Amino acid sequence: MAYTELNEQETIRRESLAKLKELGINPYPAPLYPVNTTAACIQREFDPEKGNFQEVCIAGRVMSRRIMGAASFGELQDETGRIQIYVKRDEICPGEDKTMYNTVWKKLLDIGDIVGIKGFAFVTQTGQLSVHAKELTLLSKSLRVLPIVKEQDGKVFDAFSDPELRYRQRYVDLIVNPHVKDTFIKRAQIIATMREYFNEAGCLEVETPILQSIPGGATARPFITHHNALDIDLYMRIANELYLKRLIVGGFSGVYEFAKDFRNEGMDKTHNPEFTCMEIYVAYKDYKWMMEFVEKMLEKIAMKLHGRTTVTIGEHTIDFKAGYRRLPILEAIREYAGVDVKGMDEDQLRETCKKLGVEIDPSMGKGKLIDAIFGAYAEDKLIEPTFITDYPVEMSPLTKRHREDDTLTERFELFVCGKELANAYSELNDPIDQLERFEEQARLKSKGDDEAMFIDYDFVRALEYGMPPTSGLGMGIDRLTMFMTGQTTIQDVLFFPQMRPEKIVKASE
């Protein structure tokens, strides 16, 4: 697109802008405007018998106008919704000069302009609650034409519904599709509810580095950047786990962080390269305790948002009431794939994947081969909240070995609607075992697995000072918001999802 090319309507609006300035009207005045109420507040609390809202000062965007000679009706939209306004020439222009009504309001203002209205609330003869304008002030002139969504006979016309445009121009999406705001309001409520829950449990919210010398805490491909002053490459955080566990070593009994993480991987309906993850670590707890902790938290969130524990996600009604199924991963593979992979070595797993038609590559070790079978045959069957537990050691390089079977680990992942929502461990606090696990990851990296972990010797050193038994949890906030608001794509719960750059060129090019 050519940014400097103007269509006819945009040209007319710029001409109106120039005329406003000629009249001595600043189309972008100083920001202070004494708003004292909102559309929703008036709609909710106005009482004609009480005679309240007689000194209203409200501001918002003009979304419609019906001009009838010396009087007009319009709709004003603010953050809370819309309300009708009544503009009468002799009210806003009490003297001889009628320019504000005849020229400014009728000719130079447009749909999308932001105005301030001072006046009083009343009910029209047709029963419509309105604000009678005594004073009108232009606060910001809109130079682009809004897509105006119209409804007639139950049909919607000119809807701003194209995903490419909606995600790229979220500001327009929020203006013309006000219901979109509800998802993001609920997202904020989810985070606030989690914070309250964690704080009541005695945990401390902390912050850890985004730029790291070693990308640790997960198996993922990192983004790389360069620090000019130090002349070193740094990695953008893929997880905050290892730093939070350092704080447990340092003496904190419970810490959590809502972190922006970055993974240089593919994008689809449930993945964005920049995402928000919450991680929490609590000393002297294990993964069984964490399962109950998570169940109660999700039940609390559902009740906060919906007043019930059930949520509709696509064609499914999901119940987040505590008491989720626990299913060991090897049993899940046996149940859904019909094979028993327990005790298989790498070659046997490769042969099994071949028989099952599971796509693999030479860089995969035992852990990824098992994960590939599970992903192909079991994941999409896990609709109701289900804890998949007791992963093989090869799949879990940061997890404590199972107390009853040292070939397994004390780990769970929570699945909802066939997607992973959370990952949790009884944390590995044996520094010797941890170093050996890191070394195995290094072996996988040398085979070509670019998601394998680096060896973090400082973290091993921290463990050598002693970390108490600890349970940790990571949960994707974007995916949690999807589930709790019934959205089917991650782009609908991110204000500004990652997209290919838009090509904007000058008209002369």
QUIKA-V347148 format. One record per helix or strand. SS is the DSSP state (H for helix, E for strand). FROM is the first residue (numbers start at 1). LEN is the number of residues. If there is no record, write none. Layout:
ss: [SS | SS]
from: [FROM | FROM]
len: [LEN | LEN]
//
This chain:
ss: [E | H | H | E | E | E | H | H | E | E | E | E | H | H | H | E | E | E | E | H | E | E | E | E | H | E | E | E | H | H | H | H | E | E | H | E | E | E | E | E | H | H | E | H | H | E]
from: [2 | 8 | 39 | 56 | 71 | 81 | 89 | 99 | 114 | 129 | 150 | 155 | 163 | 170 | 180 | 204 | 211 | 224 | 232 | 241 | 254 | 268 | 271 | 274 | 287 | 310 | 316 | 325 | 329 | 346 | 366 | 379 | 386 | 392 | 393 | 399 | 401 | 408 | 411 | 419 | 431 | 457 | 470 | 477 | 490 | 505]
len: [1 | 15 | 7 | 13 | 8 | 8 | 4 | 10 | 10 | 12 | 3 | 3 | 6 | 7 | 21 | 2 | 2 | 4 | 5 | 9 | 9 | 1 | 1 | 10 | 20 | 4 | 4 | 4 | 9 | 11 | 12 | 3 | 4 | 1 | 3 | 1 | 1 | 2 | 6 | 9 | 16 | 8 | 7 | 9 | 4 | 1]
//
